[in-house]
Amino acid sequence: MKTMREFDVKGADGRSIRGDVAEGAERQVLFITGFLSRRWGGKSKALAQWCMERGWGFCCYDVRGFGESEGTFTDYSLSDWLDDARVVLSMLKQGPPVTIVGNSLGGWIAWLMAREFDRIDRLILIAPAFNMMGIRARDIPDQRRRDWIRLGSMPWDDDPLHKDWPLSWKWVEESEALWNTNFDRLRPVRTSIMHGLEDTAIAPEGSRRFVEQLRMRVPSFPVELQLVSGDHRLSGPEHIELLRRLLVE
């Protein structure tokens, strides 16, 4: 793998999507972060190191409105984050096959991108947040949901992690609409899912249902689900080692 370099590509609104990329042979690994996560953390650093050891390419980025990318968080929604992934994948259009490692909401974005880009031939989804906002909107108290619709934008709960990041109701509408087409245009991309049994942020039952519905439609689809001890972060040494095995096997 060549030396990591920073990149700056433009989203549809002209705002910068910033990230890091290194070219390599045989395989290009793209890491897509989760909700309210910056591109460099324990998993992405480990992935970059493994790719360097094997001479593979590696890439990670911050979505517009967060991290080092330009824009204001409240100006963007799920469709914009999908567009950001498309822009980065288009930047990587020349080169070897692509493996996407998607974390939480990034896992669902990875799945949706695999329907569109033929060069993607491997997915590793870590606690994927399928229809994250649609499920959350159904689970919150009725009054909070009505307030969310009435106000148009608000945090989904009062947790310190979320209270300063209001979301528009558009997030919910787009999430539900995308979920309704989630199994359209299926490509047989080899897919591995790892999900923590003690995950209270994104319930592992969502990954179970996803695999069941996928196999009902295409029994031969190359998907595997590994339910492991752990919470949503899956950041322990044993989880990082499982991620490494899934990547290099």
C-alpha positions as YAML, in Angstrom:
chain: A
units: angstrom
residues:
- id: 1
  name: MET
  ca: [0.00, 0.00, 0.00]
- id: 2
  name: LYS
  ca: [1.28, 3.43, -0.89]
- id: 3
  name: THR
  ca: [1.48, 6.26, 1.64]
- id: 4
  name: MET
  ca: [-1.86, 7.52, 2.94]
- id: 5
  name: ARG
  ca: [-2.84, 10.89, 1.53]
- id: 6
  name: GLU
  ca: [-5.68, 13.25, 2.31]
- id: 7
  name: PHE
  ca: [-8.34, 13.87, -0.32]
- id: 8
  name: ASP
  ca: [-11.01, 16.48, -0.83]
- id: 9
  name: VAL
  ca: [-13.90, 15.79, -3.22]
- id: 10
  name: LYS
  ca: [-17.06, 17.82, -3.68]
- id: 11
  name: GLY
  ca: [-20.57, 16.78, -2.77]
- id: 12
  name: ALA
  ca: [-23.61, 17.80, -4.82]
- id: 13
  name: ASP
  ca: [-23.79, 21.13, -2.98]
- id: 14
  name: GLY
  ca: [-20.13, 21.94, -3.59]
- id: 15
  name: ARG
  ca: [-19.15, 21.26, 0.02]
- id: 16
  name: SER
  ca: [-16.03, 19.19, 0.62]
- id: 17
  name: ILE
  ca: [-16.03, 15.53, 1.58]
- id: 18
  name: ARG
  ca: [-12.65, 14.96, 3.21]
- id: 19
  name: GLY
  ca: [-10.92, 11.71, 3.91]
- id: 20
  name: ASP
  ca: [-7.76, 9.65, 3.56]
- id: 21
  name: VAL
  ca: [-6.83, 7.15, 0.88]
- id: 22
  name: ALA
  ca: [-3.94, 4.92, -0.06]
- id: 23
  name: GLU
  ca: [-3.71, 2.98, -3.29]
- id: 24
  name: GLY
  ca: [-2.87, -0.69, -3.32]
- id: 25
  name: ALA
  ca: [-2.97, -3.88, -5.31]
- id: 26
  name: GLU
  ca: [-5.45, -6.78, -5.31]
- id: 27
  name: ARG
  ca: [-8.06, -5.13, -3.08]
- id: 28
  name: GLN
  ca: [-9.41, -1.73, -2.09]
- id: 29
  name: VAL
  ca: [-10.96, -1.52, 1.38]
- id: 30
  name: LEU
  ca: [-13.41, 1.30, 2.12]
- id: 31
  name: PHE
  ca: [-14.50, 1.98, 5.69]
- id: 32
  name: ILE
  ca: [-17.85, 3.75, 6.19]
- id: 33
  name: THR
  ca: [-18.41, 5.14, 9.67]
- id: 34
  name: GLY
  ca: [-21.48, 4.98, 11.84]
- id: 35
  name: PHE
  ca: [-23.83, 7.75, 12.91]
- id: 36
  name: LEU
  ca: [-22.00, 10.64, 14.66]
- id: 37
  name: SER
  ca: [-18.63, 8.92, 14.18]
- id: 38
  name: ARG
  ca: [-15.50, 10.37, 12.67]
- id: 39
  name: ARG
  ca: [-13.46, 8.40, 10.18]
- id: 40
  name: TRP
  ca: [-10.48, 7.55, 12.37]
- id: 41
  name: GLY
  ca: [-11.15, 5.25, 15.29]
- id: 42
  name: GLY
  ca: [-10.01, 1.87, 16.54]
- id: 43
  name: LYS
  ca: [-11.56, -0.14, 13.70]
- id: 44
  name: SER
  ca: [-10.41, 2.10, 10.86]
- id: 45
  name: LYS
  ca: [-6.88, 2.29, 12.25]
- id: 46
  name: ALA
  ca: [-6.74, -1.50, 12.49]
- id: 47
  name: LEU
  ca: [-8.10, -1.89, 8.97]
- id: 48
  name: ALA
  ca: [-5.55, 0.57, 7.59]
- id: 49
  name: GLN
  ca: [-2.73, -1.35, 9.29]
- id: 50
  name: TRP
  ca: [-3.88, -4.71, 7.93]
- id: 51
  name: CYS
  ca: [-4.22, -3.27, 4.45]
- id: 52
  name: MET
  ca: [-0.71, -1.81, 4.65]
- id: 53
  name: GLU
  ca: [0.68, -5.20, 5.66]
- id: 54
  name: ARG
  ca: [-0.92, -6.82, 2.59]
- id: 55
  name: GLY
  ca: [-0.32, -4.04, 0.11]
- id: 56
  name: TRP
  ca: [-4.06, -3.39, -0.26]
- id: 57
  name: GLY
  ca: [-5.63, 0.01, -0.73]
- id: 58
  name: PHE
  ca: [-7.55, 1.67, 2.08]
- id: 59
  name: CYS
  ca: [-9.93, 4.62, 2.28]
- id: 60
  name: CYS
  ca: [-12.07, 6.33, 4.91]
- id: 61
  name: TYR
  ca: [-13.93, 9.65, 4.97]
- id: 62
  name: ASP
  ca: [-16.13, 11.98, 7.00]
- id: 63
  name: VAL
  ca: [-19.64, 12.70, 5.77]
- id: 64
  name: ARG
  ca: [-20.62, 16.30, 4.99]
- id: 65
  name: GLY
  ca: [-21.68, 18.17, 8.09]
- id: 66
  name: PHE
  ca: [-19.50, 16.13, 10.42]
- id: 67
  name: GLY
  ca: [-15.85, 15.59, 11.27]
- id: 68
  name: GLU
  ca: [-13.45, 17.39, 8.94]
- id: 69
  name: SER
  ca: [-15.85, 17.58, 6.01]
- id: 70
  name: GLU
  ca: [-17.64, 20.83, 5.21]
- id: 71
  name: GLY
  ca: [-21.25, 21.73, 5.85]
- id: 72
  name: THR
  ca: [-23.65, 22.00, 8.77]
- id: 73
  name: PHE
  ca: [-24.95, 18.75, 10.23]
- id: 74
  name: THR
  ca: [-28.61, 19.80, 10.23]
- id: 75
  name: ASP
  ca: [-28.51, 20.56, 6.49]
- id: 76
  name: TYR
  ca: [-28.05, 16.88, 5.60]
- id: 77
  name: SER
  ca: [-30.04, 13.67, 5.80]
- id: 78
  name: LEU
  ca: [-29.66, 10.00, 4.93]
- id: 79
  name: SER
  ca: [-29.91, 10.57, 1.18]
- id: 80
  name: ASP
  ca: [-27.00, 13.02, 1.41]
- id: 81
  name: TRP
  ca: [-24.86, 10.51, 3.26]
- id: 82
  name: LEU
  ca: [-25.64, 7.98, 0.53]
- id: 83
  name: ASP
  ca: [-24.56, 10.55, -2.04]
- id: 84
  name: ASP
  ca: [-21.30, 11.05, -0.13]
- id: 85
  name: ALA
  ca: [-20.60, 7.31, -0.35]
- id: 86
  name: ARG
  ca: [-21.31, 7.40, -4.08]
- id: 87
  name: VAL
  ca: [-18.89, 10.30, -4.58]
- id: 88
  name: VAL
  ca: [-16.11, 8.49, -2.72]
- id: 89
  name: LEU
  ca: [-16.75, 5.22, -4.55]
- id: 90
  name: SER
  ca: [-16.68, 7.07, -7.86]
- id: 91
  name: MET
  ca: [-13.29, 8.49, -6.87]
- id: 92
  name: LEU
  ca: [-12.14, 4.89, -6.33]
- id: 93
  name: LYS
  ca: [-13.56, 3.68, -9.66]
- id: 94
  name: GLN
  ca: [-10.17, 2.74, -11.06]
- id: 95
  name: GLY
  ca: [-8.41, -0.14, -9.38]
- id: 96
  name: PRO
  ca: [-8.99, -3.55, -7.76]
- id: 97
  name: PRO
  ca: [-12.24, -4.98, -6.36]
- id: 98
  name: VAL
  ca: [-13.70, -3.15, -3.38]
- id: 99
  name: THR
  ca: [-14.47, -4.50, 0.08]
- id: 100
  name: ILE
  ca: [-16.65, -2.20, 2.16]
- id: 101
  name: VAL
  ca: [-16.51, -2.44, 5.93]
- id: 102
  name: GLY
  ca: [-19.54, -0.58, 7.25]
- id: 103
  name: ASN
  ca: [-20.07, 0.23, 10.92]
- id: 104
  name: SER
  ca: [-23.62, 0.70, 12.31]
- id: 105
  name: LEU
  ca: [-25.45, 3.10, 9.96]
- id: 106
  name: GLY
  ca: [-22.42, 2.77, 7.68]
- id: 107
  name: GLY
  ca: [-23.28, -0.92, 7.42]
- id: 108
  name: TRP
  ca: [-26.66, -0.16, 5.87]
- id: 109
  name: ILE
  ca: [-25.08, 2.43, 3.56]
- id: 110
  name: ALA
  ca: [-22.55, -0.21, 2.50]
- id: 111
  name: TRP
  ca: [-25.37, -2.65, 1.68]
- id: 112
  name: LEU
  ca: [-27.18, -0.06, -0.43]
- id: 113
  name: MET
  ca: [-23.99, 0.89, -2.30]
- id: 114
  name: ALA
  ca: [-23.36, -2.75, -3.22]
- id: 115
  name: ARG
  ca: [-26.56, -2.68, -5.29]
- id: 116
  name: GLU
  ca: [-25.12, 0.12, -7.43]
- id: 117
  name: PHE
  ca: [-21.39, -0.49, -7.86]
- id: 118
  name: ASP
  ca: [-20.29, -3.66, -9.61]
- id: 119
  name: ARG
  ca: [-16.73, -3.39, -8.27]
- id: 120
  name: ILE
  ca: [-17.97, -4.04, -4.74]
- id: 121
  name: ASP
  ca: [-17.59, -7.77, -4.23]
- id: 122
  name: ARG
  ca: [-17.34, -8.08, -0.44]
- id: 123
  name: LEU
  ca: [-19.24, -6.57, 2.48]
- id: 124
  name: ILE
  ca: [-18.43, -6.74, 6.17]
- id: 125
  name: LEU
  ca: [-21.24, -5.17, 8.19]
- id: 126
  name: ILE
  ca: [-20.62, -4.42, 11.88]
- id: 127
  name: ALA
  ca: [-23.84, -4.06, 13.89]
- id: 128
  name: PRO
  ca: [-25.62, -2.74, 10.79]
- id: 129
  name: ALA
  ca: [-28.34, -0.19, 11.50]
- id: 130
  name: PHE
  ca: [-30.96, -1.22, 8.94]
- id: 131
  name: ASN
  ca: [-33.76, 1.38, 8.83]
- id: 132
  name: MET
  ca: [-32.26, 2.98, 11.90]
- id: 133
  name: MET
  ca: [-34.39, 6.13, 11.93]
- id: 134
  name: GLY
  ca: [-37.62, 4.41, 10.95]
- id: 135
  name: ILE
  ca: [-37.30, 1.95, 13.82]
- id: 136
  name: ARG
  ca: [-36.36, 4.69, 16.27]
- id: 137
  name: ALA
  ca: [-39.37, 6.80, 15.25]
- id: 138
  name: ARG
  ca: [-41.68, 3.86, 15.98]
- id: 139
  name: ASP
  ca: [-40.04, 3.09, 19.34]
- id: 140
  name: ILE
  ca: [-40.07, 6.56, 20.92]
- id: 141
  name: PRO
  ca: [-43.10, 7.80, 22.92]
- id: 142
  name: ASP
  ca: [-46.07, 8.96, 20.84]
- id: 143
  name: GLN
  ca: [-45.83, 12.54, 22.08]
- id: 144
  name: ARG
  ca: [-42.16, 12.82, 21.18]
- id: 145
  name: ARG
  ca: [-42.90, 11.47, 17.70]
- id: 146
  name: ARG
  ca: [-45.71, 14.00, 17.25]
- id: 147
  name: ASP
  ca: [-43.39, 16.78, 18.43]
- id: 148
  name: TRP
  ca: [-40.74, 15.62, 15.99]
- id: 149
  name: ILE
  ca: [-43.19, 15.79, 13.08]
- id: 150
  name: ARG
  ca: [-44.62, 19.13, 14.24]
- id: 151
  name: LEU
  ca: [-41.27, 20.82, 14.82]
- id: 152
  name: GLY
  ca: [-39.66, 19.24, 11.77]
- id: 153
  name: SER
  ca: [-36.33, 18.74, 13.55]
- id: 154
  name: MET
  ca: [-35.23, 17.56, 17.00]
- id: 155
  name: PRO
  ca: [-32.87, 15.11, 18.73]
- id: 156
  name: TRP
  ca: [-34.32, 11.62, 18.81]
- id: 157
  name: ASP
  ca: [-33.64, 11.38, 22.55]
- id: 158
  name: ASP
  ca: [-32.05, 13.34, 25.40]
- id: 159
  name: ASP
  ca: [-28.93, 11.22, 25.66]
- id: 160
  name: PRO
  ca: [-25.85, 13.48, 25.88]
- id: 161
  name: LEU
  ca: [-24.52, 11.81, 22.73]
- id: 162
  name: HIS
  ca: [-27.56, 12.89, 20.68]
- id: 163
  name: LYS
  ca: [-29.11, 15.96, 22.32]
- id: 164
  name: ASP
  ca: [-26.90, 18.44, 20.46]
- id: 165
  name: TRP
  ca: [-27.51, 16.85, 17.04]
- id: 166
  name: PRO
  ca: [-31.10, 17.52, 15.94]
- id: 167
  name: LEU
  ca: [-32.41, 15.47, 13.04]
- id: 168
  name: SER
  ca: [-35.06, 16.47, 10.55]
- id: 169
  name: TRP
  ca: [-38.13, 14.24, 10.16]
- id: 170
  name: LYS
  ca: [-36.85, 13.77, 6.61]
- id: 171
  name: TRP
  ca: [-34.38, 11.24, 8.04]
- id: 172
  name: VAL
  ca: [-37.31, 9.05, 9.07]
- id: 173
  name: GLU
  ca: [-39.16, 9.39, 5.77]
- id: 174
  name: GLU
  ca: [-36.07, 8.57, 3.74]
- id: 175
  name: SER
  ca: [-35.15, 5.65, 5.97]
- id: 176
  name: GLU
  ca: [-38.58, 4.06, 5.64]
- id: 177
  name: ALA
  ca: [-38.64, 4.59, 1.88]
- id: 178
  name: LEU
  ca: [-35.22, 3.01, 1.44]
- id: 179
  name: TRP
  ca: [-36.14, 0.06, 3.63]
- id: 180
  name: ASN
  ca: [-39.16, -0.62, 1.45]
- id: 181
  name: THR
  ca: [-36.79, -1.14, -1.49]
- id: 182
  name: ASN
  ca: [-34.00, -2.73, 0.55]
- id: 183
  name: PHE
  ca: [-34.11, -6.08, -1.25]
- id: 184
  name: ASP
  ca: [-34.58, -4.71, -4.77]
- id: 185
  name: ARG
  ca: [-31.84, -5.11, -7.38]
- id: 186
  name: LEU
  ca: [-29.97, -7.73, -5.37]
- id: 187
  name: ARG
  ca: [-26.42, -8.57, -6.39]
- id: 188
  name: PRO
  ca: [-24.83, -11.74, -4.94]
- id: 189
  name: VAL
  ca: [-22.13, -9.88, -3.01]
- id: 190
  name: ARG
  ca: [-20.49, -11.98, -0.32]
- id: 191
  name: THR
  ca: [-21.72, -10.47, 2.94]
- id: 192
  name: SER
  ca: [-20.61, -11.06, 6.53]
- id: 193
  name: ILE
  ca: [-22.48, -9.55, 9.48]
- id: 194
  name: MET
  ca: [-21.18, -9.38, 13.03]
- id: 195
  name: HIS
  ca: [-23.52, -8.16, 15.74]
- id: 196
  name: GLY
  ca: [-23.27, -8.02, 19.52]
- id: 197
  name: LEU
  ca: [-25.83, -9.97, 21.52]
- id: 198
  name: GLU
  ca: [-25.82, -7.26, 24.20]
- id: 199
  name: ASP
  ca: [-26.28, -4.41, 21.72]
- id: 200
  name: THR
  ca: [-28.96, -2.07, 23.11]
- id: 201
  name: ALA
  ca: [-28.44, 0.69, 20.52]
- id: 202
  name: ILE
  ca: [-29.17, -1.45, 17.45]
- id: 203
  name: ALA
  ca: [-30.84, -4.70, 18.45]
- id: 204
  name: PRO
  ca: [-29.27, -7.87, 17.01]
- id: 205
  name: GLU
  ca: [-32.78, -9.02, 16.08]
- id: 206
  name: GLY
  ca: [-32.59, -6.54, 13.19]
- id: 207
  name: SER
  ca: [-29.67, -8.44, 11.68]
- id: 208
  name: ARG
  ca: [-31.45, -11.76, 12.24]
- id: 209
  name: ARG
  ca: [-34.55, -10.50, 10.43]
- id: 210
  name: PHE
  ca: [-32.45, -9.04, 7.63]
- id: 211
  name: VAL
  ca: [-30.76, -12.38, 6.97]
- id: 212
  name: GLU
  ca: [-34.07, -14.25, 7.17]
- id: 213
  name: GLN
  ca: [-35.74, -11.92, 4.68]
- id: 214
  name: LEU
  ca: [-32.76, -12.03, 2.35]
- id: 215
  name: ARG
  ca: [-32.68, -15.84, 2.35]
- id: 216
  name: MET
  ca: [-36.44, -16.01, 1.79]
- id: 217
  name: ARG
  ca: [-35.91, -14.05, -1.43]
- id: 218
  name: VAL
  ca: [-32.63, -15.63, -2.53]
- id: 219
  name: PRO
  ca: [-31.87, -18.84, -0.59]
- id: 220
  name: SER
  ca: [-28.41, -19.08, -2.15]
- id: 221
  name: PHE
  ca: [-27.36, -15.52, -1.28]
- id: 222
  name: PRO
  ca: [-23.80, -15.60, 0.17]
- id: 223
  name: VAL
  ca: [-24.54, -14.12, 3.59]
- id: 224
  name: GLU
  ca: [-23.37, -15.17, 7.04]
- id: 225
  name: LEU
  ca: [-24.38, -13.83, 10.44]
- id: 226
  name: GLN
  ca: [-22.11, -14.04, 13.47]
- id: 227
  name: LEU
  ca: [-23.78, -13.11, 16.75]
- id: 228
  name: VAL
  ca: [-21.11, -12.54, 19.37]
- id: 229
  name: SER
  ca: [-20.91, -11.45, 22.98]
- id: 230
  name: GLY
  ca: [-20.59, -7.68, 23.07]
- id: 231
  name: ASP
  ca: [-22.37, -4.34, 22.89]
- id: 232
  name: HIS
  ca: [-22.85, -1.98, 19.94]
- id: 233
  name: ARG
  ca: [-19.24, -0.85, 19.84]
- id: 234
  name: LEU
  ca: [-17.71, -4.32, 19.31]
- id: 235
  name: SER
  ca: [-14.34, -2.76, 20.08]
- id: 236
  name: GLY
  ca: [-12.74, -5.42, 22.29]
- id: 237
  name: PRO
  ca: [-9.64, -7.36, 21.20]
- id: 238
  name: GLU
  ca: [-11.77, -10.39, 20.36]
- id: 239
  name: HIS
  ca: [-14.03, -8.30, 18.11]
- id: 240
  name: ILE
  ca: [-11.08, -6.69, 16.32]
- id: 241
  name: GLU
  ca: [-9.59, -10.13, 15.75]
- id: 242
  name: LEU
  ca: [-12.87, -11.40, 14.29]
- id: 243
  name: LEU
  ca: [-12.95, -8.38, 11.99]
- id: 244
  name: ARG
  ca: [-9.39, -9.17, 10.87]
- id: 245
  name: ARG
  ca: [-10.30, -12.78, 10.09]
- id: 246
  name: LEU
  ca: [-13.34, -11.74, 8.12]
- id: 247
  name: LEU
  ca: [-11.25, -9.26, 6.13]
- id: 248
  name: VAL
  ca: [-8.38, -11.53, 5.19]
- id: 249
  name: GLU
  ca: [-10.08, -14.92, 4.84]
...
